Amino acid sequence: MKTLRLVVLVMGLAALAVGVAGVASGTRSGSRVLEETERAFVLAPGQAIAVENINGPIEYEAWDGREVVVRAVKEARGPVAFARWVAERIPISIEQTDDGVRAGYGRLFYWGFGWANLRLSFRVLVPRDWEGDISLYTSNGRITARDLRGDARLRTSNGSVVVERQAGSLAVKTSNGRIELRDVDGVVTAETSNGAIVVDGARLARAGRLRTSNGPVELRARLDEGASYEVRTSNGAVRLALIEPDVSLNLTTSNGQIALETEVSVAEVGRNRLVGRIGQGAAQLSARTSNGDITVSSQGARS
């Protein structure tokens, strides 16, 4: 154990010396690309793509090629020699497995200060007609995904999540960031502990939820017959713009007002609660906020 500690100490001091030398020689500058890795694979429909990142963004989109392409870029800040020293100790892995493709990072050596100077980014290109199981995880960065098809799970602990065009099931989670979903179709779950949730143009099926503990929620969607969704925020307004609605409503705010901008058959109404339906009530939608207004409107389908 003493030998291991001595080795770590020596390596740390060596890196510090390299950093000081870099500063003394005037080599400090902004972020620089130290390594780029790209691999291409053929994936069958139904296989999986899994990307696990740390301290950087993930991008996913469809393209006109026939292969799945994964590109990783490693960048670092600080003196050149020091940045390279950090980057060399955090390898990138992109490989094909029995289930599909897996990409991520390894840790040959862990030094907490080093992570602050390193940025990894991944970009995934998939054929337009491919669908399968998709997992995109990063602990400190933004996730952007376009043209998701299949079962998708997107998670970051510090960053926003943006999805444009999705079909299938979608689960999105961030602990500190905004969630934006546009033109999504299927089962949707979205959760953030600090940020707004915006769903603009959705067809929602089965059961799902939109939850944030600190921020507004905006939903413009059509709910399929039999669908059941809940919207929750502890600090923010809720705006529901329902497309050709046929839905039962259960709305509650503990410190705000409920505004109806469309005709609703009301079954129960109080100062902070309303239960009713639009149409026959073929779908279920509940909304609750502890500090904000709830607004309900309806609109026809866009041409």
N, C-alpha and C positions, 0 to 999 in steps of 0.2 A: 504493500500500500504506500509506504514511504517513497519507494522507487517511482511509482506511478505519479505521485504528487510532485516529485522532483522533476520528472519529465514534462509535466504540464506547466510547471512554473518556468522551466527553461524555455519552452516553446512560446509561452506568453511574453516573457521578457525579450525574446528574440524578435517577436512580431512588433513589440513596442519600439524596440530599437530601430527596426526597419521603418516604422511609421515616423519616428523622429527624424531619421535620416532623410526621408522623403520630404518632410516639411522644410528641413534645412536646405535641401537642394532646390526647393521651389517647384516641386512636381505636383502639389495639391491642385485639384481642379474639380469640376462637377462629376456627375455619374458617367461612367464609361462602360461600353460593352466589352466584356472579357471573353465571352464564349457564346457561340450559337450552335444549337444542335437541332437537326431536323431528321425525322424518319417518316416513312410512308408504309401503309399496310392496306391489305384488302380485307374488309370485314363483311361477314354475312349479316343479313337482317336479323335482329334479335340478339346479336352479340353486345358486348359492353364496352364502353369507354369510361375510364376512371382517371381523373387528374387530381392530384393532391399537391398543393403548393403552400408556400409560406412566404410572407413578406413580399407580395406582388400580385398582379392581376391575372385573370384567366379570361380568354376570349374564345368563343365557340361560334362557328357559322358554317353555313352550307356553301358549296362551290360546285362548279360544273365538272370537276374531275371524277374519276372512278375509285380513287383511293382515299383513305383517311390519312391526313397529314397532321403530324404533331410537331410544332416548332417551339423550342425553349430558348430563352435568352437570359443570360446571366450578366447582371450589371453590378458595379460597386462604386462607392464613393471613397474619397480619401486619397492619400499618396498612392502612386501606381504600385509600388512593390508591396505595400501593406494590403491593398485591395486584392491583388492577385493571391497573396498568401491566404486570405480569408476564402476567396472563391474556390481555390484548389481543394479546400477541405470540405466542400459541400457539393458532392457530385450530383449530376442530373441523370435520371434513369427514364428511358422511353423504350418499352418492350412489348412484344406481342405475347399474350398468354392464351391458355386454352379457351378462356371466356371472351377474349377480345384484345383490348389495348389498355395498358396501364402506364401512366407517366407520373413522375414525382421527383423528389429530392432525397438524397441520403445524407447521413451525418457521419463522416469519418472522424470528425473532431468537432466538439461543440464548445464554442466560446461566445457567451451571451453578447458581448460588445460587438462581435463580428457580424451578427445578424442585423444590427442597426445600420451597417454599411453595405449590406448585400440586398439586391432586389432580383427576384426571379419572376419571369413572366412566361406564360404558356399561351399558345394559340393553336386551336384545333379546327381543321377544315374537314368537313364530311360531305360525301355525295348527297345531292339534293333529295334523292329518294330513299336514303338510308334512314332506318329507325331502329332503335334498340334501347338499351339501358345506359343512362348517362349520369355520372356522378362528377361534379365539379366542386372541389373544396379548397378554400384558401383561408389562412388565419389572419391575414392583414392585407387586404386588397380588394379591388372591385371585380365583380363578375359580370360579363356582358355576353349574352347568348342570343343568337338569331336563328330561326328555323329549327327549333327543337322538335323532334318527332320520336315519340316513345315514352318511356318512364324516366323522368329527369329529377335529380336532386341537386340543388345548388345551395352552398352554404359558405358564408364568410363570417369571421368574428369581428371584423372592423372594416366596413366598406359597403358601398351600395351594390345593388343587384338590379340589372336591367335585362328584360327579356322581350324580344320582339318576334312574334309569330311562333306559336307553339301548338302542338296537337298531341294529346295523350294525357299523362298525369304529370303534375308539376308541383314540387315541394321546394319552397324557397325560405331560407332563414338567414338573418344577419343579426348580430347583437348590437350593432351600432351603425346604422345607415338606412338610406332610403331604398324602397323597393318600387320599381316601375315595371308593370306588365302590360304589353300592348298586343292586341290581336291573339289572345290565348283561347284555346278550345279544349275543354276536358275537365279533369278534376284538378282543382287548384287549392293549395295551402300556402299562405305567406305569413311569416312572422318576423317582426323586428322589435327590439326592446327600446330603440331610440331613433325614430324617424317616421316619415310619412309612408303610406302605402297608396299607390295609384294603380288602378286596374282600368285601362281604357280600351274598351272593345273586347268583350269576352263572351264566350258561350260556356256556361258553367253546368257541369253534369254531376250527378251523384251527390257526395257530401264533401264540404271543405270549409275553410275558415280564413279570415284575414284578421290579424291581431298585431297591434302595436301598443306599447305601454306609454309612449310619449310622441304623439303626432297625429295629424288628421288622416282620415281614410276617404278616398274617392273611388267609387265603383260605378262603372258604366258597363252593364252586362245584360245578357239574356240568360234566364235560368230555365233549364230544361224541365219538363214535367217530371216530378218526383225528386228534383234536386233539393238539397237542404244545406244552407250556408249561414254562417254566423260572422258578424263583423264586430270587433271589439277594439276600443281604445280607452285608456284611462285618462288621457289628457289631449283632447282634440275634437274637432268637428267631424261628423260623418255625412257624406253626401252620396246619395244613392240615385243614379240615373238609370232607370230600368227600361230595357228595350222590349217593346211589345209584351208588357208584363202580364203574367197570370200567376199571382203569387200571394201567399199569406204573409202578413207582416207582424212582427213583434218588436216594438221600438221602445227603448228606455234611455233616458238621460237623467242623471242625478243633479246636474247643475247646468241647465240649458233649456232650449225650446225645441219642439218638434214642428217642422213646417212641411205642409203638404202642398206640392205644386202640381198635383194630379188628383183625379177622383179616386177616393178610397172608401170602400164600404166599412165603416167603423163598427166594431163589436164592443170595444172597451176603450175608454179614454180617461185619462187623468192629467194632472198638471205636468207630469214628467213621463207618462207612459201612454202608448197607443197600441192597440191590437186591432187588426183589420185585414182586408184583402183587396186585391185588384184583380178583377176577373173572377174566375172560379177558385183561385187559390191553389193551383196545381203544384206549385213549388213552395218551399219554406225559406224565409229570410228573416233573421233576427239581427238587430243592431243595438249596441249598448255603448254609451260613453259616460264617464263619470264627470267630465268637465267640457261641455261643448254642445252645440246644436246638432240636430239630425234633420236633414232635408231629403225629401223623396220627390222625384219627378219621373215622368215617363216620356218615351219617344219611340217613333217608328224605326224600322230598320233602315239603315243607310243604303242607298242604291250603289 
